[in-house]
Amino acid sequence: MQNQTLTQTYKYAQCLVNIAKMGTKTFTYLIGDTLADKIKIGQAVLLPFGKNRTISGWVVGFTNYIEEGIKVKEIAEITEAEPLFDADYLKLLEFVSNYYFCELPTVLKTAIPEKFFEKNAKKYREPKIKNAIFDGIEQTKQNTLSPAQQKVYEEIVRINPKTSLLYGITGSGKTEIYFKLIEKTINEGKNVLFLAPEIALVTQLTMRTAEKFGSENVGIWHSSIGEAEKYKVWQNLRQDKIKILFGARSAVFAPLKNIGLIIIDESHDTSYKQTMPAPRYDSRLVARKLAELHGANAILGSATPDISDYYEAVNSNSLFTLKERYQGAELACSTVIDMRTERFEGNFGIFSKYLIQRIKETIDEGHQVILLINRRGFANYSQCMSCGEVVMCPKCAIPLIYHKQTNSHKCHFCGSEIKNLQACPTCNTEALENFGVGVERVEKIAQEIFEDYTIARFDSDILGKKNEHIEILNDFKAGKINILIGTQMIAKGLDNKNVTLVGVINADLSFNLPDYRSTERGFSLLTQVAGRSGRGEDRGQVIFQTFNSENDYLTLAKNQDYENFYDTELEVRDTLDYPPFSKIVRVILQSKNEFRAEHAAVEIANRLNSYIEKLSLSERLILLGPSPCVIEKIRTEYRFNFLVKNKLGDKGHFTVLNFLKQVILPDDIKMIVDVDPSDIL
């Protein structure tokens, strides 16, 4: 993919700039004679702006035409002769802009780390704190594929679909197939992009891959990497020194060259979708577009595939399955504990008597334990026992979550925090009590019950300190931690053969959200965490604690029965016209004035509905709402939304978006368009 100069073809360059108080915008500049044979798309340039000011920018296009009467200034100089991106990369960003209803300058700002190209970039030359991920890595031989794995690998190579879905039960060895495909790709002289949904999983996969292919061939790209380290990786990518790039969502925009394979591990995970700010892109879809532009293959892998991905794979001959665990290991046996019975028998704690017994037995036998509670913090909410008021976020319509470790109440939506809260904000009496169970409370109670054992907590709150999550993973792998307690971060990717017991505290949590995907998320989470147990020679056990033992989806997760879950859920989706039988566009209107937000939502929804009826598309473009959002206020703004179920493919998609582009709103009202939303909360 070469970037051609445009000598004597174009007179003007369109340049992206970022200006304080104006944001990111595109302006047109004159190409001087001295630059005519040098200017390229993707170059960093220095631009005159205002009377006596110069700013940095990037060349994003060319033209011979400007509006009449506009005086155009000349580009001052090219500051980076080597383009930061090429025309094909720009095509990727334009796809994101068009599909996700977002201005191109906003997409460019998200994709390109502009700080690296300022004049102070020299400070990024060497990271102050070294990333410990490669410490102690010793290269090992690649494992031999089992007959089942070899068969799947050969089928993928033979059929060679543009996009494959590798569905394999937990512990079936999907990663070993990835490694074989990586080896083939590198031997062909091409590079690999390996995506994972969360930073902790990126770390685990990177360490395992470095053991197979050597750390000198591997790079990492995600938000928890420091600027200096990311700058070094960026430069190595531009010089084509990295063969395998690992990363979370944003890595799909990294400048990896000569891509031959893109792996999207745990492809069901909603963390691949950016919900805010714009662009609200899904890196899984962007990765598939990236593969198309490079002529590369994309492979999605999961033990609990996204319903839409599985449906597409079944109907396109691109589904590959592994139905047995690696080296014949058995699936963990499952036990459901009804906590209503525990309470009837006088146990009001968060641990059932049976789970306590099994934890002690497991550790005394020399094995390790994982405990899942999918709630951050110590308590779900704090309530005043004097006036009855719940401590709410001052900006959002949700309770603040109490974090005991920092003695603070936090909002996980807007970031608001109240530290050292002693008295009720409403009546000022010191009668606050904490309710609900978060991961910090589980850790504290576990430390009291299992005081003779080593316990560690693993959730997103530990990612603030560099290398801390790596240290915990290494200690757990080395057997220094008896019990690892965490949120959904521990449910994916952990491949510790010494774990023979997984306990789930309150397995009902994920099923109770008012969202059409809540059953899918709940099933996936429980199935995934169950798969962490018994991956070695000894059979594992999973204990689900629940207050609703009759939940059919819990039973399916207990049995790790994805096929029956898929059939059941697909029937529901078909009846209700939800994906994969439609695509969804969610439109949110928000304002500090509740009435104006509601009025705007009603007006736009009615106008869109009339437009759809005028085109005789009402049966294929189905509008629901408007109504208040489930979370009615975030960051002091009231929110109303409506959904469009699109059963008309690209035509329907752009029919809706083109209508919305014409909507003009007053300054006090914002419109958010979320294409393919991960939830409707």
N, C-alpha and C positions, 0 to 999 in steps of 0.2 A: 504494500500500500504506500505509494510514493506521493509526496506533496509537491506539486508542480508550481514553479514560479509562473507569474502571469504577465511576463514582459510585454509591454506595448499593447496589451489587450484591454486592460482596464485602467481607468483614470483615477478612480477613488477606491479607498479601502474602508470597509465597515469594521469599526473597532469597538470591542466591549470594554467598558470602563466601570469602575466602582467609585462613586463620589459620595462623600459624607452628606447626609441628609437628603440625598437624591436617590441613593440605592444604586443598583447595577443597571446600566443602560447601554444602548448601542448608538454610536455617533459615526458620521461619515467624515473621512479625512482625505486630503489630496495626497497622492503618491508622487513624491518629487522625482526628478530625473535620476538622482544618485541612488535611489532605492528601487527604481523600476525593474531592474533585473535581479533583485534580491528578495523582494517582498513575497511572503508565503502565508497561506492560511496557518494559523496556530502560533505565529511568532509573537513574542512579547515586544511591545513597542513603547516608546516614550512620546507623549502627546501634549501639545499646548492646549491649555484650557483656561478660559477667562483671560484677564489682562496680562498677568505676569506669573503664570502658574503652569507647571507641567505635571502630568499624571501618568501612571502606568496603565497599559491596556493590552488587549490581544486582538489580532486580526482574525475576524470570523467570516469575512466574505468580501466580495468585490462588486463594483457597479460602474457604469458609465453615466449614470443619471442621478441628478439631485433635484430637489424642488426649486422652482424658480425663485430667485431673490435671496437664497441662502448663501452666505459667505463661508467658504470651506477653508479651514486651516490645514497646513501641511504637516505630515508626520515628522517629528523631530529626529528620531533615530530608532533603529532596531536594537533592542537591549539583549535579546536572546536569539542568536542566529539560527539555532536548532529549534524547529517548531515544537511547541508544547503539545500539539495535537495535529492530526491530519484531517483530510476531507472526509474519510470514512468515519473517524471518531466524531466529527461534527454531525454526520448522518445519524449516528446513535443518539446524540444529544437532541437533535431535531425530532427524532422519533419520540423520545421521552417528553419533549415539549408539547408535541401535537396530541399524543395519546392521553397524557395525564393533565391536560388543561393547565399548562403552566408556561409562562414566558421563557423564551430561550435564554435570556441573560440570567434568569434565576437558576436554570439548569446548569449553565456554565459555571456559575458561582459555586454551586454544590459540587460539581465534578472536579474543578481545578483548584488546588490549594494555592491561591494567589500569593500568600505570604512568602512562599519559596522563591519568588521571583522579584522581590523588592531588593533594594540595594543593600539591606542588612542581612541578606540570606547567608552570608559567611558564618554567622553565629550558629548555623545549623550543621556545621561540618562534622562534629563528633558528639554523639549523645553523652550527656553527663552521667546518666545511670544506664548501664548496659542491660539490655533485655536478657533475663536469665533463662529464656526458653530453650536455648541451645546448650546450656551448661551441662556437661557430663554426657552429652549425646554420643553414643558409639554406633557406628554404622554396622548393621546386621544384614544377613542374607534375607532375601524375600522368601516368605513362606510359600510352600508348594500348595497350589490350589487343590481343593477336594474335587472329586469327580463332578459333584453338582455345581461347584463354582466354575470349574473348567468348561462345563457344558454351557453355562450362561454366558461366560466370557466369549466363547466361540460363536454363540448365536448373535451376540451384540456386534461382533466384528463382521460376521457374514451378512446379516441383514443391513447393518450400517444405517439405521434411521438417523435423520437429522437430530431428533430428540428421542431419547430412550427413558423409560421409567424402570428402575430396578427396585422391585418390591421384594423385600426379604424380611422374614420374621426377625425379631431381635436376636442378636448373636449368631446370625447365619453367615456372617463374614462378607458383608457388602464392601467393607473397606479393602479387603484383599483383592477384590475384583477391580476396585478403583486403582489400586497400586499396579495391577497388571496392565490396565489401560493407560496409566501414566507412563509406565515403562515403554510401551509400544509407541506412544506419542513422542516421547523424548528421543527414542531411537530413530524416529522419522524426521528429527531435526526441528520439532515444534514445541511450543510451550503450553503449560497447563494453568488454568485458573480454577482454584478449588474454593468454593464458597461454603460457609457454615453459618447458621443463623445467629449464634451468640459467640462472644469473645472467648468464653471458657472452652467451648467446643473447638474453636479455631486453635487454641493453644494445644489441646490434646491431639488433634489431628496433625498439627505441624510437627510436634515432637515425634509422633509415630512415623510420619513421612520422612523426617530428617534421618531417622534410624535406617530407613530403606535406601534413600537416595543421596544422603550427605547434606549437611547444613549449608554448604556453600552454594547449593543449587536452589535454596528455598528462601522466599521472602514472605513477610507478614504485613498486612494492611488493615487496620481498623482504628476506631476512635480512641482507644486507650493507649495507643502508641504515641510517645512524645514527638513533638515537632521535629527535633533533631534526627531522631531515628527514622521518622517517616520521610524526611528530606533525603536521607541516605538511600532508603529503599527506592524513592522516586527516581533518583539519579541512576541507580542500578537498573531500574526498569527501562529508562530511556536509552541506556547503553546496551540493552538486551543481555544483561548479565544474570538474570533470574529465569530459571526454567519452570519453577512451580511457585505460584503466588497464592498464599492463603489469605483469606479475609472474610469479614462479615459483610453486611449489606453494601457498604460504600465501595468495596473493592471492585465492584463491577465497573467502576469508572477509572480505575487505576490504569496507567499507560503500558500495560503488558503487551509486548510485541509478538507477532507470529503465533497467534493462538491456534492450537490444534484440537484442544479438548477443554470443555468447561464442565466441572462436576458441581452439582448442587446437592449437598448432603442434607439430610433431615429436611427434605424439600416441602414437607407439610407445614413447616413452622411459620407462624404469622409474623415473626420478627423480621422476615425478609421484606416486609411491606413497611415503608416509611409513612407514618401517619401525620407527622408534623415536623418541621414546617414544609412548605412546598419546595420542591416537587414531591408529591405523594406517590412515589414510584414503588413498584414491586420489583426487586432486583432479580427475581426468578424470570420474569418476562423480559426484563432488560437484558439479562444474560443470554436468553435465547435469541434475541435480536442481535446481540454482539456475536454470537456463534454464527449466525447467518451472514453477517458482514465479513467474517473471517473465513467462511467456508469450513467452519469447525463443527465438531459434534458436541452436543450437550447431553449430559446424563443426570437425571434426577434420581435420588435414592432415598428410600424411607421404609420403615416397618409399618407405618400408618399413613400411606399417601393421601395427599389432598384429594377429596372426592372428585373434583373436576379433572385433576391430572390423571387419576386412575381411569375415569370414564373416557378421556381422550386416548389414553394408551391402549385400552381395550379395543377401541374402535379404529385404531390406526396401525395395528400390528407392531406396536413398539413397547409392549409390556414384557418384562423378563422377571422371572420369579425364583426365589430361593425359599423353599418351604421346610428346610431342616437346618438345625443349628450346626455350626462348624465343629468338626470332629465328633459328631454324634451326641453332643451335650443335650440334655433334656431341658425343656422349658420348666421354669420354676413352678412348683405347685402353689396354689393360691388358696387363701383362707379369708373369708369375710367375717368381720366382727361387728355385730350390731351394738352400737354404743347405747342404744335405748335400754337394752338388757343390762349392760354394765351399770347404768344409772339406777335401774330398778333394784339391782343387787347392792347398791350403796357406793359404787365407785363413780365419783364425779370428776375424776382427773381426766387429762387428755390422753393418757396411755391406758389401754386395756390391760387387764391382768395377764392375759395370754401374751400380748406383745412384750411386756416387761420380762416375762419368763423366757421367751424365745430370744430376746436380745442378750440376756445373760448367758444362756446356753450357747448361743452362737459364738460369742466372744471367748468364752471359756474353752470352746473347741478349737480356737485359733483362727477363727474367721472374722470377717468385718461386716458392718451393718450400714445401710443407708436409710435415712428417714426423710420423707418428703412432706412438706407443708407449703402449699403454694400461696403463701401470704408473707409479704415483707413486714418488717417491724416487729414490735412486741405485742401490740393489741390493735384490733381493727378500729376501735373508737373509744373515746372517753366521754363519760356522762356524769353530770352533776346529780348527786343523790338528794340535793336540797330542792332545786328548782326543776330538775328533770331535763335540762337542756343538754344536747350533745355538742361537743366542741367541733365546730364546723370550720372549714377553710374560709378565710375572709373573702376569697376571690371566686371560689367554686362551690357548687351545690353538692358537696360531699363532705363526710366527716374527715377530720385529720387523723392520721395514723400515728400512734405513739411508738417512738423508738427509745427504748430504755437505755441502750448503750450511750446515746448522746443526750438523753433526757430531753427530748424534743418531740414536738408534734409536727408532722410533715404532710404536705400534700404531694402525692406522686403524679399529679397532673400539671400543676403550675409551679411547683417548687417552693411554695410558701412554707415558712417554718416558724414555729413559736418555741423558744427555748425556755426551759426551767419554769414551765407553767404550774403554779401552785394552786391558784384560786380559779373558780369558775368565771369566765369572761362576762357572763350575764348577770349573776347575782353576787359575785365576789366572795362567795363562801368557799372554804377549803374542803369541799366534799366531792372531789372528782374521783371516780373509779374507772378502771380500765376493763373493757370487755372484748371478747373475741380472742383468737389465737393467731399469732404470727410466728415467724421462724425464730425470732429472738426469745419469745416465751418458751417455745419448745426446747430451745437450747438450754435455757436456765433450769427448767424442770428436769430435763435429762441429766444435767450436771448434778442435781440433787439426788436423783434416783440411782444414777450410775456413777457415783463419785470415784470409784476405783478405776474407771476407764477413761481413755483419752477421747475427747470430743472436739470436733471442729464444725464451724458453720460456713456454708458456701452459698452466697447469694450476691446480687448485683451491688450491694453496699460495700463489698470488699474490693471492688474493682478500682476504687479511688486511689489505693496505694499500689504503686507499680510493683509487679512481681509477686504480690501477696497471693493471688489466686494460683500462680505457678507453684509457689512453695507448698500450698495446701494440697494441690494435686500430686506433687512429688512425694509429700509425706504420706498421703493416703495410699499411693501406689507402693511405697516402701513398707507399709504396714505399721507406720508410727501412729496412725489415727484409727481408733476402734470404731467410732461412730461418726459418720459424716451426715450432718443435718443441712438441708437446703431447700430452696425453691425449685422451680422448673429447670433451673440451670443444671441440676444434677441428674435430670431425667434423660439426658441425651448424651451419647458418646462415651460415657465412662465404661471402660473395658478392664475392670479389675477382677481378675479370676478368683480372688479370695473373698469376694462379696457373696455371701450365701443367704442373706436376709435383707429384704426391703420392707419397710413399714410406711404406710401412707396414712397420715393424720388427716381425718376429715376428707375422705375421698369424694364427698358430694360437691365440694366447692365449685369445681369448674362446670358442673351441669346446671347451675342455678342462675346463670346470667340470662337476661332477656334478649337473646341474640340468636339468629337462626343457625349460627355455627357453634353454639355452646356445647352441643352434644358431641360434635366432631372434635373440638378442642379437649373436652373432658376425656373422651375415649382415647385420644392420642396420648395425652399426658400420662394416664394410668398405664396404658400398654407399654409406653416407652420406659417408664420407671421400673415396671415389673421386669423388663428385659435386662436390667442391670444385675439381676440376681442369678447366680448359678451359671456363670459363663466359663467356669473351669471344670475340674473333674468331679466336684461335688455338686449334687443337685441343690438348687436354691429354693427359697420360699418367699412368697409375697403375702403380706398381711394388709388387707384393706379395712380400715376403720370407717364406719359409715353410720349415718342416722336414717338411711333409707336403703335397707338391704334388698328391697324389691325392685330397685332401679334396673331395668333391662339392659341399659347401656353399660352399667357397672358389671353386670354378669358377662357381657361380651368382652369387656376389657379384662376381666378376671381370667377368661379363657384365651385371651389374645386372639380373638376370632375376628380378624379384619374383614374377611369376605362376607360374613353374615351381617356385620355392622354396615358395610358398604351397601348391600342389597336393601337393608332396612332404611337407611338414610336416603338412598337414591329414590326410593318410592315416595318418601315425604317431600323431597326436593321437587320431584316431578309434579306432584299434586299442587305445590305452592309456587311453581315457576321460579324457583331459586336455582343458582348455579349447580350443576353445569347446564341447566336448561335455559339459562338466561345469563346475561352479564348485568352487573348492577352499577349504576351511577348514583352516588349519594350527594345531595345538595344541601348544604347547611347555611342558613342565614343567621347572623348573630349581631347583636348590638347591646350597648349598655342599657338601652331602653327596651324593656320586654315587649311592650305593645308594638313598637316599630319593627322589631325583629319578626314578630308573628305576622304582622301585616305584610311585610316584604315577602315572607315565605308563602303566604296565601296568594298574593298577587302574582308572583313569578310562577308558582305551580299552576295556577289557573290559566295563565297565558301560555305556558308550555303545553298544557293539556289541550287547549284550543288549537294550538299549532299542530299538535299530533293528530287531532281529529280532522283538521283541514287537509292533512296529507293522507288521510284514511289509513293510519298506521296504529290505531288504538289497540288492535288485537296483538300487535307485535312490540309495541312500546307501552308498557303498563306503568302508570304512575300511582304511587301510594303516598298518602299524606296530603298536606303537611301536618306535623304534630310536634309537640315538644320533644327534644332529644331525651334519651333516658337520663343522661347527666345534663340537667337543664341549664346549668351555668358553669362556665370555665373562664378563669381570668377576668372576672367581673362582667362577662358578657353573656347575655341570655341567648339560648340556641334553639332554633326550630329547624326541622329537616323534612325532606321528602325524598323518596326513592324512585328511580326509574328502572324497571326491569326490562332490559333490552333483549329481545328474541330475534333481532334482525341483523346481528353481526356488525361488521364495520359500518355499514350504511346507517344502522340505527344509532351506533355510537357517535358518529360524527354529525348526525342529524340533531342529536341532543346537544352536543358540545357547541356546534355552530350557532344554535339558538342562544345558548347561555353566553356566548361571546358578545352578543348584541345587547345584553342586559347592562343598563347603566344605573348605578346605585348612588345615593347620597353618601357623603363622607362618613357618616356615623353608622353605616350598615356595611358589613362585610359578607361576602359570599365565598364559601369554601366548596369546591367541587372535588369529591373524592371518588376516583375511578377504581372499580374493583376493591371496595373497602374491605379491610380485614375484620371489621365488626361494625355494628350499627348502634353503638352506644352513644 
